[in-house]
């Protein structure tokens, strides 16, 4: 039981740390377009997010399969790995330009520290965004997305290419929602376990968990 408790607590703590570490900085004097002229300036995180120099980018209208999501291609590769590699190959040996999508306030739109962008290697402004969709390596948003993007995904699904060869793949956004729901359930179980083990501390759970993290005994916590 103790091992389960500490494992659950560490899971909650790690999620909090990861969330806190997400960069959310905005560079007010940044140009609206940045260009990668060297391969070492680019690093793909997954099929829709990457680093270009000091900028962390998210492709506008593109939602790739998440790492850990159940999706395997016919060649045995995980869909998330295949999408990440495909994106990296689009940038290889190309001078890619990424243009920030601006909000109504004229500032670049951001999502969890990432600049929402449209990227091109010489064609249309959103050439790379479209290639990720038309290749079947990513989905687009669940709603309110560009109709052209939705059409590209529909054609890829009908043609059974890319991740669509893996069968009925869950939309990444739906996968993230289910993952968050599971994490919330784990938190509820953690609090319930503390309440079962130390009923008198149920009104001061934050203090209990903090003392446990500090290596102190729960009995040392102040009881309101």
C-alpha positions in Angstrom: 0.0 0.0 0.0 2.8 2.4 0.9 4.5 1.8 -2.5 1.2 2.5 -4.3 0.8 5.7 -2.2 4.2 7.1 -3.0 4.0 6.1 -6.7 0.7 8.0 -7.0 2.1 11.0 -5.2 5.2 11.1 -7.3 3.0 11.0 -10.5 1.1 14.0 -9.3 4.3 15.9 -8.4 5.9 15.1 -11.8 2.9 16.4 -13.7 3.0 19.6 -11.7 6.7 20.1 -12.3 6.4 19.4 -16.1 3.5 21.9 -16.3 5.6 24.5 -14.4 8.6 24.0 -16.7 6.6 24.8 -19.9 8.1 28.0 -21.4 5.5 30.7 -21.7 7.7 33.6 -22.7 6.7 36.1 -25.4 9.5 38.0 -27.2 7.8 41.3 -28.0 10.4 42.4 -30.6 10.4 39.1 -32.5 9.9 39.2 -36.2 6.7 37.6 -37.4 8.7 35.2 -39.6 11.7 33.1 -38.6 13.9 31.1 -41.0 15.9 27.9 -40.4 19.0 27.8 -42.5 20.8 25.0 -40.7 19.6 21.5 -39.7 21.1 21.8 -36.2 18.6 24.6 -35.5 15.7 22.3 -35.9 14.5 19.6 -33.4 11.2 17.8 -33.7 9.3 17.0 -30.5 6.5 15.2 -32.2 4.5 15.5 -35.4 3.2 19.0 -34.8 5.7 20.6 -32.4 9.4 21.4 -32.8 12.2 23.8 -31.9 13.6 26.2 -34.4 16.5 27.9 -32.8 15.3 29.5 -29.6 11.6 29.3 -30.7 9.3 26.5 -29.8 6.8 26.1 -32.6 3.4 24.4 -33.0 2.0 23.9 -36.5 -1.3 25.7 -36.9 -4.2 23.4 -37.6 -2.1 20.2 -37.2 -2.6 17.7 -34.4 -0.3 14.6 -34.5 -0.8 11.3 -32.7 0.6 11.6 -29.1 3.4 9.5 -27.8 1.9 6.7 -25.7 -1.3 6.8 -27.9 -2.3 3.3 -29.2 -1.4 3.5 -32.9 0.9 1.2 -34.9 1.7 1.4 -38.6 1.7 -1.6 -40.8 5.5 -1.5 -40.8 5.5 -1.8 -37.0 6.5 1.7 -36.2 4.6 3.7 -33.6 2.5 6.5 -35.3 3.9 9.2 -33.1 7.5 8.3 -34.0 6.7 8.0 -37.7 5.0 11.5 -37.7 8.0 13.1 -35.8 10.5 11.6 -38.3 8.3 12.6 -41.3 8.2 16.2 -40.0 12.0 16.2 -39.4 12.5 15.0 -43.0 10.4 17.9 -44.3 12.9 20.3 -42.7 16.1 18.4 -43.7 18.3 20.3 -46.2 15.6 23.0 -46.6 15.5 26.7 -45.7 12.2 26.6 -43.9 10.3 29.8 -43.1 7.7 29.8 -40.3 5.3 32.7 -39.9 3.6 33.3 -36.6 -0.2 33.3 -36.5 -1.2 36.6 -34.9 -4.1 37.1 -32.5 -6.5 40.1 -32.6 -4.1 42.0 -30.4 -1.4 41.7 -33.0 0.7 39.4 -30.8 1.6 35.9 -31.8 -0.8 33.2 -30.7 0.7 30.7 -28.3 -0.2 27.3 -26.9 1.7 26.0 -23.9 4.7 28.0 -24.7 4.7 27.3 -28.4 4.3 29.8 -31.2 1.3 28.8 -33.4 2.8 29.0 -36.9 2.5 28.2 -40.6 5.6 26.9 -42.2 6.9 26.6 -45.7 10.0 25.4 -47.6 9.4 27.6 -50.6 5.7 26.9 -51.5 2.5 28.2 -49.9 2.8 29.9 -46.5 1.4 26.8 -44.8 3.0 24.2 -47.1 4.4 22.0 -44.3 1.2 22.2 -42.3 -0.7 20.9 -45.4 1.9 18.2 -46.1 1.5 16.8 -42.6 -2.2 16.4 -43.2 -2.2 15.3 -46.8 0.4 12.6 -46.0 -1.9 11.2 -43.4 0.7 11.8 -40.7 -1.5 14.1 -38.6 -5.1 15.1 -37.9 -6.5 18.6 -37.9 -8.5 20.3 -35.1 -11.7 18.6 -34.0 -13.8 21.8 -34.8 -13.4 25.3 -36.1 -10.6 24.3 -38.4 -9.8 25.4 -41.9 -12.2 23.6 -44.3 -9.3 22.9 -46.7 -7.4 21.2 -43.8 -10.4 19.0 -43.0 -10.6 18.0 -46.7 -6.9 17.0 -46.7 -7.5 14.8 -43.7 -10.6 13.3 -45.2 -8.8 12.4 -48.4 -5.9 10.8 -46.4 -8.4 8.8 -44.4 -10.2 7.6 -47.5 -6.9 6.7 -49.1 -5.7 4.9 -46.0 -2.3 6.5 -45.9 0.0 7.5 -43.0 -1.5 6.9 -39.5 -4.8 6.0 -41.2 -3.3 2.6 -42.1 -3.5 1.8 -38.4 -7.2 1.4 -38.4 -9.7 3.5 -36.4 -7.2 5.8 -34.7 -8.5 8.0 -31.8 -8.2 11.7 -32.5 -5.2 13.1 -30.5 -7.4 15.7 -28.7 -9.8 12.9 -27.5 -6.8 10.9 -26.3 -5.5 13.9 -24.3 -8.9 14.4 -22.7 -9.1 10.7 -21.7 -5.6 10.9 -20.3 -6.4 14.0 -18.2 -9.5 12.2 -16.9 -7.4 9.2 -15.8 -4.9 11.6 -14.1 -7.8 13.3 -12.2 -9.1 9.9 -11.1 -5.7 9.0 -9.8 -5.6 12.3 -7.8 -9.0 11.5 -6.3 -7.8 8.0 -5.3 -4.7 9.5 -3.7 -6.7 11.9 -1.6 -9.1 9.1 -0.7 -6.2 6.9 0.4 -4.9 9.6 2.7 -8.3 10.0 4.1 -8.6 6.3 4.8 -5.2 6.0 6.4 -5.4 9.2 8.4 -9.0 10.2 8.8 -8.3 13.0 11.3 -6.1 14.7 8.6 -8.7 14.8 5.9 -9.3 18.5 6.5 -5.6 19.3 6.0 -4.6 17.1 3.1 -2.3 19.7 1.5 -0.2 19.9 4.6 -0.1 16.1 4.9 1.1 15.6 1.4 3.7 18.4 1.7 5.1 16.8 4.9 5.2 13.4 3.2 7.2 15.0 0.4 9.6 16.5 2.9 10.1 13.0 4.5 8.1 13.9 7.7 5.5 11.7 9.4 1.9 12.6 8.8 1.3 12.7 12.6 3.6 15.8 12.7 1.1 17.8 10.6 -1.0 20.5 12.2 -4.6 19.3 12.5 -7.2 22.0 12.1 
